[in-house]
Amino acid sequence: MKTLIKNVRILTMDASFTCYELGYLVIKDDTFIDIGAMTDLGADHYDHIIDGKGAIALPGMIPFRSLGDDTPDRLTRFLFPLENACMTEQLAYQSGKYAIAEMQLAGITTFCDMYYFEEALAQATDEMGSRAILAETVLETSPDTDYPYGGLKIAEAFIPKYLNHSLITPAIAPHAPYTNTEESSSSTGFKVQYPPFHSP
């Protein structure tokens, strides 16, 4: 079975993140065998033709959710290496907006986040008009800092900036007892005076 999907805007994930403003995809059985601009589409026989009518075609999203849930050391074996290799400020921002849109469609108005690049997520939250408790994660190594337990210093700047924000309640989130130590927290001298918490 050979299928042609034509007249679609194609976002690829190749090394150059190539974008075809008006392109085509050819699928044989369950494998993509050709991709390109509509101007380069040659004559061929197809069992099925789909006119995308200008819609966007992009690779399927494969989130970290449930990755290695059945593995005892899933964090150190899968998640931490992936996050340190792949997570960027821009990706955190765009992923945050995607997640917020998903929650808004489900009627969720307030959420709590514990992750990296919380400044970027604060921007996304504000732009989307949601309410959130946003907490910078504290770990020995994380993708948004190049020194041990750098999340503490990030939170030290992040929390005062958002203390009086109408939508955002800033916080700090030591990852877990087994990923932080008493020495790491006490050696920083990190202190923040919190105002009384009011539920959004």
mmCIF file of the C-alpha atoms, coordinates in Angstrom:
data_MODEL
# 
_entry.id   MODEL 
# 
loop_
_atom_site.group_PDB 
_atom_site.id 
_atom_site.type_symbol 
_atom_site.label_atom_id 
_atom_site.label_alt_id 
_atom_site.label_comp_id 
_atom_site.label_asym_id 
_atom_site.label_entity_id 
_atom_site.label_seq_id 
_atom_site.pdbx_PDB_ins_code 
_atom_site.Cartn_x 
_atom_site.Cartn_y 
_atom_site.Cartn_z 
_atom_site.occupancy 
_atom_site.B_iso_or_equiv 
_atom_site.pdbx_formal_charge 
_atom_site.auth_seq_id 
_atom_site.auth_comp_id 
_atom_site.auth_asym_id 
_atom_site.auth_atom_id 
_atom_site.pdbx_PDB_model_num 
ATOM 1   C CA . MET A 1 1   ? 0.000   0.000  0.000   1.00 0.00 ? 1   MET A CA 1 
ATOM 2   C CA . LYS A 1 2   ? 1.476   3.308  -1.125  1.00 0.00 ? 2   LYS A CA 1 
ATOM 3   C CA . THR A 1 3   ? -0.049  6.510  0.240   1.00 0.00 ? 3   THR A CA 1 
ATOM 4   C CA . LEU A 1 4   ? 0.576   10.116 -0.797  1.00 0.00 ? 4   LEU A CA 1 
ATOM 5   C CA . ILE A 1 5   ? -0.182  12.967 1.582   1.00 0.00 ? 5   ILE A CA 1 
ATOM 6   C CA . LYS A 1 6   ? 0.028   16.220 -0.359  1.00 0.00 ? 6   LYS A CA 1 
ATOM 7   C CA . ASN A 1 7   ? -0.415  19.949 0.198   1.00 0.00 ? 7   ASN A CA 1 
ATOM 8   C CA . VAL A 1 8   ? 0.785   19.944 3.811   1.00 0.00 ? 8   VAL A CA 1 
ATOM 9   C CA . ARG A 1 9   ? 3.177   22.156 5.711   1.00 0.00 ? 9   ARG A CA 1 
ATOM 10  C CA . ILE A 1 10  ? 5.839   19.738 6.920   1.00 0.00 ? 10  ILE A CA 1 
ATOM 11  C CA . LEU A 1 11  ? 7.979   20.270 10.004  1.00 0.00 ? 11  LEU A CA 1 
ATOM 12  C CA . THR A 1 12  ? 10.817  17.760 10.056  1.00 0.00 ? 12  THR A CA 1 
ATOM 13  C CA . MET A 1 13  ? 13.191  16.762 12.811  1.00 0.00 ? 13  MET A CA 1 
ATOM 14  C CA . ASP A 1 14  ? 16.259  16.404 10.591  1.00 0.00 ? 14  ASP A CA 1 
ATOM 15  C CA . ALA A 1 15  ? 19.571  18.021 11.535  1.00 0.00 ? 15  ALA A CA 1 
ATOM 16  C CA . SER A 1 16  ? 18.510  21.345 9.961   1.00 0.00 ? 16  SER A CA 1 
ATOM 17  C CA . PHE A 1 17  ? 14.865  21.240 11.142  1.00 0.00 ? 17  PHE A CA 1 
ATOM 18  C CA . THR A 1 18  ? 13.815  21.578 7.494   1.00 0.00 ? 18  THR A CA 1 
ATOM 19  C CA . CYS A 1 19  ? 10.366  23.050 6.886   1.00 0.00 ? 19  CYS A CA 1 
ATOM 20  C CA . TYR A 1 20  ? 8.393   22.564 3.665   1.00 0.00 ? 20  TYR A CA 1 
ATOM 21  C CA . GLU A 1 21  ? 5.785   25.312 3.439   1.00 0.00 ? 21  GLU A CA 1 
ATOM 22  C CA . LEU A 1 22  ? 3.843   23.250 0.910   1.00 0.00 ? 22  LEU A CA 1 
ATOM 23  C CA . GLY A 1 23  ? 5.042   19.700 0.740   1.00 0.00 ? 23  GLY A CA 1 
ATOM 24  C CA . TYR A 1 24  ? 4.236   16.020 0.399   1.00 0.00 ? 24  TYR A CA 1 
ATOM 25  C CA . LEU A 1 25  ? 4.864   12.723 2.191   1.00 0.00 ? 25  LEU A CA 1 
ATOM 26  C CA . VAL A 1 26  ? 4.914   9.271  0.664   1.00 0.00 ? 26  VAL A CA 1 
ATOM 27  C CA . ILE A 1 27  ? 4.250   6.270  2.903   1.00 0.00 ? 27  ILE A CA 1 
ATOM 28  C CA . LYS A 1 28  ? 4.730   2.669  1.842   1.00 0.00 ? 28  LYS A CA 1 
ATOM 29  C CA . ASP A 1 29  ? 2.948   0.302  4.223   1.00 0.00 ? 29  ASP A CA 1 
ATOM 30  C CA . ASP A 1 30  ? 4.121   1.734  7.579   1.00 0.00 ? 30  ASP A CA 1 
ATOM 31  C CA . THR A 1 31  ? 7.318   3.490  6.440   1.00 0.00 ? 31  THR A CA 1 
ATOM 32  C CA . PHE A 1 32  ? 7.926   7.026  5.175   1.00 0.00 ? 32  PHE A CA 1 
ATOM 33  C CA . ILE A 1 33  ? 9.840   6.641  1.919   1.00 0.00 ? 33  ILE A CA 1 
ATOM 34  C CA . ASP A 1 34  ? 9.831   10.167 0.485   1.00 0.00 ? 34  ASP A CA 1 
ATOM 35  C CA . ILE A 1 35  ? 9.344   13.754 1.573   1.00 0.00 ? 35  ILE A CA 1 
ATOM 36  C CA . GLY A 1 36  ? 9.733   17.063 -0.191  1.00 0.00 ? 36  GLY A CA 1 
ATOM 37  C CA . ALA A 1 37  ? 8.243   20.212 -1.654  1.00 0.00 ? 37  ALA A CA 1 
ATOM 38  C CA . MET A 1 38  ? 5.159   19.912 -3.860  1.00 0.00 ? 38  MET A CA 1 
ATOM 39  C CA . THR A 1 39  ? 7.153   21.409 -6.734  1.00 0.00 ? 39  THR A CA 1 
ATOM 40  C CA . ASP A 1 40  ? 9.422   18.335 -6.614  1.00 0.00 ? 40  ASP A CA 1 
ATOM 41  C CA . LEU A 1 41  ? 6.633   15.730 -6.590  1.00 0.00 ? 41  LEU A CA 1 
ATOM 42  C CA . GLY A 1 42  ? 6.979   13.476 -9.589  1.00 0.00 ? 42  GLY A CA 1 
ATOM 43  C CA . ALA A 1 43  ? 4.388   11.369 -11.367 1.00 0.00 ? 43  ALA A CA 1 
ATOM 44  C CA . ASP A 1 44  ? 3.807   7.999  -9.722  1.00 0.00 ? 44  ASP A CA 1 
ATOM 45  C CA . HIS A 1 45  ? 1.054   5.545  -8.844  1.00 0.00 ? 45  HIS A CA 1 
ATOM 46  C CA . TYR A 1 46  ? -0.475  5.742  -5.360  1.00 0.00 ? 46  TYR A CA 1 
ATOM 47  C CA . ASP A 1 47  ? -3.048  3.442  -3.800  1.00 0.00 ? 47  ASP A CA 1 
ATOM 48  C CA . HIS A 1 48  ? -4.367  6.266  -1.656  1.00 0.00 ? 48  HIS A CA 1 
ATOM 49  C CA . ILE A 1 49  ? -4.055  10.063 -1.927  1.00 0.00 ? 49  ILE A CA 1 
ATOM 50  C CA . ILE A 1 50  ? -4.829  12.449 0.939   1.00 0.00 ? 50  ILE A CA 1 
ATOM 51  C CA . ASP A 1 51  ? -5.084  16.193 0.317   1.00 0.00 ? 51  ASP A CA 1 
ATOM 52  C CA . GLY A 1 52  ? -3.866  17.897 3.491   1.00 0.00 ? 52  GLY A CA 1 
ATOM 53  C CA . LYS A 1 53  ? -5.308  21.250 2.381   1.00 0.00 ? 53  LYS A CA 1 
ATOM 54  C CA . GLY A 1 54  ? -2.551  23.264 4.057   1.00 0.00 ? 54  GLY A CA 1 
ATOM 55  C CA . ALA A 1 55  ? -2.613  21.441 7.404   1.00 0.00 ? 55  ALA A CA 1 
ATOM 56  C CA . ILE A 1 56  ? 0.571   20.961 9.426   1.00 0.00 ? 56  ILE A CA 1 
ATOM 57  C CA . ALA A 1 57  ? 2.317   17.578 9.383   1.00 0.00 ? 57  ALA A CA 1 
ATOM 58  C CA . LEU A 1 58  ? 4.848   17.027 12.157  1.00 0.00 ? 58  LEU A CA 1 
ATOM 59  C CA . PRO A 1 59  ? 6.453   14.025 13.866  1.00 0.00 ? 59  PRO A CA 1 
ATOM 60  C CA . GLY A 1 60  ? 4.431   12.376 16.588  1.00 0.00 ? 60  GLY A CA 1 
ATOM 61  C CA . MET A 1 61  ? 5.213   13.599 20.101  1.00 0.00 ? 61  MET A CA 1 
ATOM 62  C CA . ILE A 1 62  ? 6.796   11.057 22.435  1.00 0.00 ? 62  ILE A CA 1 
ATOM 63  C CA . PRO A 1 63  ? 6.819   12.499 25.958  1.00 0.00 ? 63  PRO A CA 1 
ATOM 64  C CA . PHE A 1 64  ? 8.893   11.343 28.929  1.00 0.00 ? 64  PHE A CA 1 
ATOM 65  C CA . ARG A 1 65  ? 5.682   10.372 30.746  1.00 0.00 ? 65  ARG A CA 1 
ATOM 66  C CA . SER A 1 66  ? 5.848   6.810  32.077  1.00 0.00 ? 66  SER A CA 1 
ATOM 67  C CA . LEU A 1 67  ? 9.295   6.248  30.548  1.00 0.00 ? 67  LEU A CA 1 
ATOM 68  C CA . GLY A 1 68  ? 10.840  3.267  32.322  1.00 0.00 ? 68  GLY A CA 1 
ATOM 69  C CA . ASP A 1 69  ? 8.133   3.170  35.009  1.00 0.00 ? 69  ASP A CA 1 
ATOM 70  C CA . ASP A 1 70  ? 8.882   -0.521 35.533  1.00 0.00 ? 70  ASP A CA 1 
ATOM 71  C CA . THR A 1 71  ? 12.626  0.082  36.077  1.00 0.00 ? 71  THR A CA 1 
ATOM 72  C CA . PRO A 1 72  ? 13.847  0.646  39.661  1.00 0.00 ? 72  PRO A CA 1 
ATOM 73  C CA . ASP A 1 73  ? 16.572  3.134  38.606  1.00 0.00 ? 73  ASP A CA 1 
ATOM 74  C CA . ARG A 1 74  ? 14.464  4.867  35.931  1.00 0.00 ? 74  ARG A CA 1 
ATOM 75  C CA . LEU A 1 75  ? 15.492  8.386  36.983  1.00 0.00 ? 75  LEU A CA 1 
ATOM 76  C CA . THR A 1 76  ? 19.244  7.887  36.830  1.00 0.00 ? 76  THR A CA 1 
ATOM 77  C CA . ARG A 1 77  ? 19.077  5.453  33.920  1.00 0.00 ? 77  ARG A CA 1 
ATOM 78  C CA . PHE A 1 78  ? 16.580  7.214  31.649  1.00 0.00 ? 78  PHE A CA 1 
ATOM 79  C CA . LEU A 1 79  ? 15.154  10.566 32.731  1.00 0.00 ? 79  LEU A CA 1 
ATOM 80  C CA . PHE A 1 80  ? 18.132  12.489 34.109  1.00 0.00 ? 80  PHE A CA 1 
ATOM 81  C CA . PRO A 1 81  ? 20.404  11.650 31.128  1.00 0.00 ? 81  PRO A CA 1 
ATOM 82  C CA . LEU A 1 82  ? 17.640  12.561 28.651  1.00 0.00 ? 82  LEU A CA 1 
ATOM 83  C CA . GLU A 1 83  ? 16.849  15.821 30.391  1.00 0.00 ? 83  GLU A CA 1 
ATOM 84  C CA . ASN A 1 84  ? 20.498  16.850 30.631  1.00 0.00 ? 84  ASN A CA 1 
ATOM 85  C CA . ALA A 1 85  ? 21.039  16.013 26.959  1.00 0.00 ? 85  ALA A CA 1 
ATOM 86  C CA . CYS A 1 86  ? 17.852  17.461 25.490  1.00 0.00 ? 86  CYS A CA 1 
ATOM 87  C CA . MET A 1 87  ? 16.135  20.004 27.715  1.00 0.00 ? 87  MET A CA 1 
ATOM 88  C CA . THR A 1 88  ? 16.640  23.666 26.829  1.00 0.00 ? 88  THR A CA 1 
ATOM 89  C CA . GLU A 1 89  ? 14.998  26.901 27.894  1.00 0.00 ? 89  GLU A CA 1 
ATOM 90  C CA . GLN A 1 90  ? 13.120  27.148 24.593  1.00 0.00 ? 90  GLN A CA 1 
ATOM 91  C CA . LEU A 1 91  ? 11.940  23.540 24.798  1.00 0.00 ? 91  LEU A CA 1 
ATOM 92  C CA . ALA A 1 92  ? 10.746  24.074 28.375  1.00 0.00 ? 92  ALA A CA 1 
ATOM 93  C CA . TYR A 1 93  ? 8.835   27.179 27.264  1.00 0.00 ? 93  TYR A CA 1 
ATOM 94  C CA . GLN A 1 94  ? 7.168   25.530 24.259  1.00 0.00 ? 94  GLN A CA 1 
ATOM 95  C CA . SER A 1 95  ? 6.435   22.294 26.153  1.00 0.00 ? 95  SER A CA 1 
ATOM 96  C CA . GLY A 1 96  ? 4.964   24.357 28.973  1.00 0.00 ? 96  GLY A CA 1 
ATOM 97  C CA . LYS A 1 97  ? 2.580   26.160 26.626  1.00 0.00 ? 97  LYS A CA 1 
ATOM 98  C CA . TYR A 1 98  ? 1.535   22.840 25.100  1.00 0.00 ? 98  TYR A CA 1 
ATOM 99  C CA . ALA A 1 99  ? 0.853   21.343 28.542  1.00 0.00 ? 99  ALA A CA 1 
ATOM 100 C CA . ILE A 1 100 ? -1.032  24.440 29.723  1.00 0.00 ? 100 ILE A CA 1 
ATOM 101 C CA . ALA A 1 101 ? -3.234  24.374 26.616  1.00 0.00 ? 101 ALA A CA 1 
ATOM 102 C CA . GLU A 1 102 ? -3.971  20.703 27.295  1.00 0.00 ? 102 GLU A CA 1 
ATOM 103 C CA . MET A 1 103 ? -4.962  21.531 30.878  1.00 0.00 ? 103 MET A CA 1 
ATOM 104 C CA . GLN A 1 104 ? -7.104  24.491 29.851  1.00 0.00 ? 104 GLN A CA 1 
ATOM 105 C CA . LEU A 1 105 ? -9.011  22.293 27.406  1.00 0.00 ? 105 LEU A CA 1 
ATOM 106 C CA . ALA A 1 106 ? -9.710  19.969 30.341  1.00 0.00 ? 106 ALA A CA 1 
ATOM 107 C CA . GLY A 1 107 ? -10.942 22.850 32.511  1.00 0.00 ? 107 GLY A CA 1 
ATOM 108 C CA . ILE A 1 108 ? -7.868  23.010 34.770  1.00 0.00 ? 108 ILE A CA 1 
ATOM 109 C CA . THR A 1 109 ? -7.199  26.584 35.883  1.00 0.00 ? 109 THR A CA 1 
ATOM 110 C CA . THR A 1 110 ? -4.333  26.085 38.358  1.00 0.00 ? 110 THR A CA 1 
ATOM 111 C CA . PHE A 1 111 ? -1.377  23.709 38.376  1.00 0.00 ? 111 PHE A CA 1 
ATOM 112 C CA . CYS A 1 112 ? 1.837   23.074 40.277  1.00 0.00 ? 112 CYS A CA 1 
ATOM 113 C CA . ASP A 1 113 ? 5.103   22.562 38.409  1.00 0.00 ? 113 ASP A CA 1 
ATOM 114 C CA . MET A 1 114 ? 8.452   21.290 39.662  1.00 0.00 ? 114 MET A CA 1 
ATOM 115 C CA . TYR A 1 115 ? 11.005  21.383 36.876  1.00 0.00 ? 115 TYR A CA 1 
ATOM 116 C CA . TYR A 1 116 ? 13.856  23.318 35.285  1.00 0.00 ? 116 TYR A CA 1 
ATOM 117 C CA . PHE A 1 117 ? 13.923  26.698 33.530  1.00 0.00 ? 117 PHE A CA 1 
ATOM 118 C CA . GLU A 1 118 ? 11.045  27.952 35.696  1.00 0.00 ? 118 GLU A CA 1 
ATOM 119 C CA . GLU A 1 119 ? 11.561  31.488 34.394  1.00 0.00 ? 119 GLU A CA 1 
ATOM 120 C CA . ALA A 1 120 ? 10.582  30.245 30.935  1.00 0.00 ? 120 ALA A CA 1 
ATOM 121 C CA . LEU A 1 121 ? 7.584   28.408 32.351  1.00 0.00 ? 121 LEU A CA 1 
ATOM 122 C CA . ALA A 1 122 ? 6.548   31.538 34.238  1.00 0.00 ? 122 ALA A CA 1 
ATOM 123 C CA . GLN A 1 123 ? 6.533   33.410 30.939  1.00 0.00 ? 123 GLN A CA 1 
ATOM 124 C CA . ALA A 1 124 ? 4.459   30.663 29.313  1.00 0.00 ? 124 ALA A CA 1 
ATOM 125 C CA . THR A 1 125 ? 2.020   30.588 32.244  1.00 0.00 ? 125 THR A CA 1 
ATOM 126 C CA . ASP A 1 126 ? 1.565   34.358 32.182  1.00 0.00 ? 126 ASP A CA 1 
ATOM 127 C CA . GLU A 1 127 ? 1.016   34.428 28.413  1.00 0.00 ? 127 GLU A CA 1 
ATOM 128 C CA . MET A 1 128 ? -1.549  31.614 28.629  1.00 0.00 ? 128 MET A CA 1 
ATOM 129 C CA . GLY A 1 129 ? -3.420  33.279 31.513  1.00 0.00 ? 129 GLY A CA 1 
ATOM 130 C CA . SER A 1 130 ? -3.252  30.284 33.852  1.00 0.00 ? 130 SER A CA 1 
ATOM 131 C CA . ARG A 1 131 ? -2.476  30.207 37.570  1.00 0.00 ? 131 ARG A CA 1 
ATOM 132 C CA . ALA A 1 132 ? 0.401   28.151 38.896  1.00 0.00 ? 132 ALA A CA 1 
ATOM 133 C CA . ILE A 1 133 ? 2.749   27.347 41.727  1.00 0.00 ? 133 ILE A CA 1 
ATOM 134 C CA . LEU A 1 134 ? 6.116   27.183 39.960  1.00 0.00 ? 134 LEU A CA 1 
ATOM 135 C CA . ALA A 1 135 ? 9.061   25.602 41.757  1.00 0.00 ? 135 ALA A CA 1 
ATOM 136 C CA . GLU A 1 136 ? 12.661  25.431 40.573  1.00 0.00 ? 136 GLU A CA 1 
ATOM 137 C CA . THR A 1 137 ? 14.010  21.896 40.998  1.00 0.00 ? 137 THR A CA 1 
ATOM 138 C CA . VAL A 1 138 ? 17.116  21.364 43.114  1.00 0.00 ? 138 VAL A CA 1 
ATOM 139 C CA . LEU A 1 139 ? 19.401  18.507 42.062  1.00 0.00 ? 139 LEU A CA 1 
ATOM 140 C CA . GLU A 1 140 ? 23.128  17.942 42.041  1.00 0.00 ? 140 GLU A CA 1 
ATOM 141 C CA . THR A 1 141 ? 23.106  18.282 38.239  1.00 0.00 ? 141 THR A CA 1 
ATOM 142 C CA . SER A 1 142 ? 20.384  19.815 36.087  1.00 0.00 ? 142 SER A CA 1 
ATOM 143 C CA . PRO A 1 143 ? 20.138  21.146 32.526  1.00 0.00 ? 143 PRO A CA 1 
ATOM 144 C CA . ASP A 1 144 ? 19.665  24.797 33.534  1.00 0.00 ? 144 ASP A CA 1 
ATOM 145 C CA . THR A 1 145 ? 22.823  25.203 35.624  1.00 0.00 ? 145 THR A CA 1 
ATOM 146 C CA . ASP A 1 146 ? 26.445  24.148 35.387  1.00 0.00 ? 146 ASP A CA 1 
ATOM 147 C CA . TYR A 1 147 ? 27.255  23.882 39.070  1.00 0.00 ? 147 TYR A CA 1 
ATOM 148 C CA . PRO A 1 148 ? 26.070  21.462 41.810  1.00 0.00 ? 148 PRO A CA 1 
ATOM 149 C CA . TYR A 1 149 ? 22.636  22.231 43.249  1.00 0.00 ? 149 TYR A CA 1 
ATOM 150 C CA . GLY A 1 150 ? 22.466  25.343 41.087  1.00 0.00 ? 150 GLY A CA 1 
ATOM 151 C CA . GLY A 1 151 ? 18.692  25.322 41.346  1.00 0.00 ? 151 GLY A CA 1 
ATOM 152 C CA . LEU A 1 152 ? 19.127  26.966 44.749  1.00 0.00 ? 152 LEU A CA 1 
ATOM 153 C CA . LYS A 1 153 ? 20.755  30.025 43.205  1.00 0.00 ? 153 LYS A CA 1 
ATOM 154 C CA . ILE A 1 154 ? 18.188  30.113 40.405  1.00 0.00 ? 154 ILE A CA 1 
ATOM 155 C CA . ALA A 1 155 ? 15.369  30.004 42.957  1.00 0.00 ? 155 ALA A CA 1 
ATOM 156 C CA . GLU A 1 156 ? 17.030  32.753 44.959  1.00 0.00 ? 156 GLU A CA 1 
ATOM 157 C CA . ALA A 1 157 ? 16.499  35.111 42.018  1.00 0.00 ? 157 ALA A CA 1 
ATOM 158 C CA . PHE A 1 158 ? 13.237  33.587 40.750  1.00 0.00 ? 158 PHE A CA 1 
ATOM 159 C CA . ILE A 1 159 ? 11.221  33.685 43.988  1.00 0.00 ? 159 ILE A CA 1 
ATOM 160 C CA . PRO A 1 160 ? 11.516  37.419 44.817  1.00 0.00 ? 160 PRO A CA 1 
ATOM 161 C CA . LYS A 1 161 ? 10.749  38.319 41.205  1.00 0.00 ? 161 LYS A CA 1 
ATOM 162 C CA . TYR A 1 162 ? 7.357   36.571 41.284  1.00 0.00 ? 162 TYR A CA 1 
ATOM 163 C CA . LEU A 1 163 ? 6.295   37.019 44.921  1.00 0.00 ? 163 LEU A CA 1 
ATOM 164 C CA . ASN A 1 164 ? 3.607   39.571 44.021  1.00 0.00 ? 164 ASN A CA 1 
ATOM 165 C CA . HIS A 1 165 ? 2.579   38.187 40.634  1.00 0.00 ? 165 HIS A CA 1 
ATOM 166 C CA . SER A 1 166 ? -1.191  37.936 40.164  1.00 0.00 ? 166 SER A CA 1 
ATOM 167 C CA . LEU A 1 167 ? -1.062  34.453 38.603  1.00 0.00 ? 167 LEU A CA 1 
ATOM 168 C CA . ILE A 1 168 ? 2.169   32.855 39.771  1.00 0.00 ? 168 ILE A CA 1 
ATOM 169 C CA . THR A 1 169 ? 3.199   31.670 43.232  1.00 0.00 ? 169 THR A CA 1 
ATOM 170 C CA . PRO A 1 170 ? 6.965   30.990 43.172  1.00 0.00 ? 170 PRO A CA 1 
ATOM 171 C CA . ALA A 1 171 ? 8.484   28.142 45.159  1.00 0.00 ? 171 ALA A CA 1 
ATOM 172 C CA . ILE A 1 172 ? 11.532  25.923 45.479  1.00 0.00 ? 172 ILE A CA 1 
ATOM 173 C CA . ALA A 1 173 ? 11.513  22.159 45.009  1.00 0.00 ? 173 ALA A CA 1 
ATOM 174 C CA . PRO A 1 174 ? 14.353  20.008 46.347  1.00 0.00 ? 174 PRO A CA 1 
ATOM 175 C CA . HIS A 1 175 ? 13.920  16.957 44.157  1.00 0.00 ? 175 HIS A CA 1 
ATOM 176 C CA . ALA A 1 176 ? 13.918  14.279 46.856  1.00 0.00 ? 176 ALA A CA 1 
ATOM 177 C CA . PRO A 1 177 ? 15.725  13.246 50.063  1.00 0.00 ? 177 PRO A CA 1 
ATOM 178 C CA . TYR A 1 178 ? 17.863  10.785 48.097  1.00 0.00 ? 178 TYR A CA 1 
ATOM 179 C CA . THR A 1 179 ? 18.950  13.403 45.498  1.00 0.00 ? 179 THR A CA 1 
ATOM 180 C CA . ASN A 1 180 ? 19.793  16.180 47.980  1.00 0.00 ? 180 ASN A CA 1 
ATOM 181 C CA . THR A 1 181 ? 21.881  16.281 51.124  1.00 0.00 ? 181 THR A CA 1 
ATOM 182 C CA . GLU A 1 182 ? 21.905  18.349 54.301  1.00 0.00 ? 182 GLU A CA 1 
ATOM 183 C CA . GLU A 1 183 ? 25.342  19.628 53.306  1.00 0.00 ? 183 GLU A CA 1 
ATOM 184 C CA . SER A 1 184 ? 24.156  20.863 49.913  1.00 0.00 ? 184 SER A CA 1 
ATOM 185 C CA . SER A 1 185 ? 21.354  22.954 51.374  1.00 0.00 ? 185 SER A CA 1 
ATOM 186 C CA . SER A 1 186 ? 23.112  24.264 54.475  1.00 0.00 ? 186 SER A CA 1 
ATOM 187 C CA . SER A 1 187 ? 26.253  25.326 52.596  1.00 0.00 ? 187 SER A CA 1 
ATOM 188 C CA . THR A 1 188 ? 24.378  27.761 50.360  1.00 0.00 ? 188 THR A CA 1 
ATOM 189 C CA . GLY A 1 189 ? 22.982  29.997 53.071  1.00 0.00 ? 189 GLY A CA 1 
ATOM 190 C CA . PHE A 1 190 ? 19.831  30.253 50.924  1.00 0.00 ? 190 PHE A CA 1 
ATOM 191 C CA . LYS A 1 191 ? 16.974  31.974 52.739  1.00 0.00 ? 191 LYS A CA 1 
ATOM 192 C CA . VAL A 1 192 ? 13.736  33.455 51.429  1.00 0.00 ? 192 VAL A CA 1 
ATOM 193 C CA . GLN A 1 193 ? 11.050  35.198 53.457  1.00 0.00 ? 193 GLN A CA 1 
ATOM 194 C CA . TYR A 1 194 ? 7.703   33.938 52.176  1.00 0.00 ? 194 TYR A CA 1 
ATOM 195 C CA . PRO A 1 195 ? 4.504   35.971 52.452  1.00 0.00 ? 195 PRO A CA 1 
ATOM 196 C CA . PRO A 1 196 ? 1.340   34.210 53.673  1.00 0.00 ? 196 PRO A CA 1 
ATOM 197 C CA . PHE A 1 197 ? 0.110   31.837 50.958  1.00 0.00 ? 197 PHE A CA 1 
ATOM 198 C CA . HIS A 1 198 ? -3.276  32.564 49.438  1.00 0.00 ? 198 HIS A CA 1 
ATOM 199 C CA . SER A 1 199 ? -4.849  29.952 47.226  1.00 0.00 ? 199 SER A CA 1 
ATOM 200 C CA . PRO A 1 200 ? -5.384  31.250 43.670  1.00 0.00 ? 200 PRO A CA 1 
# 
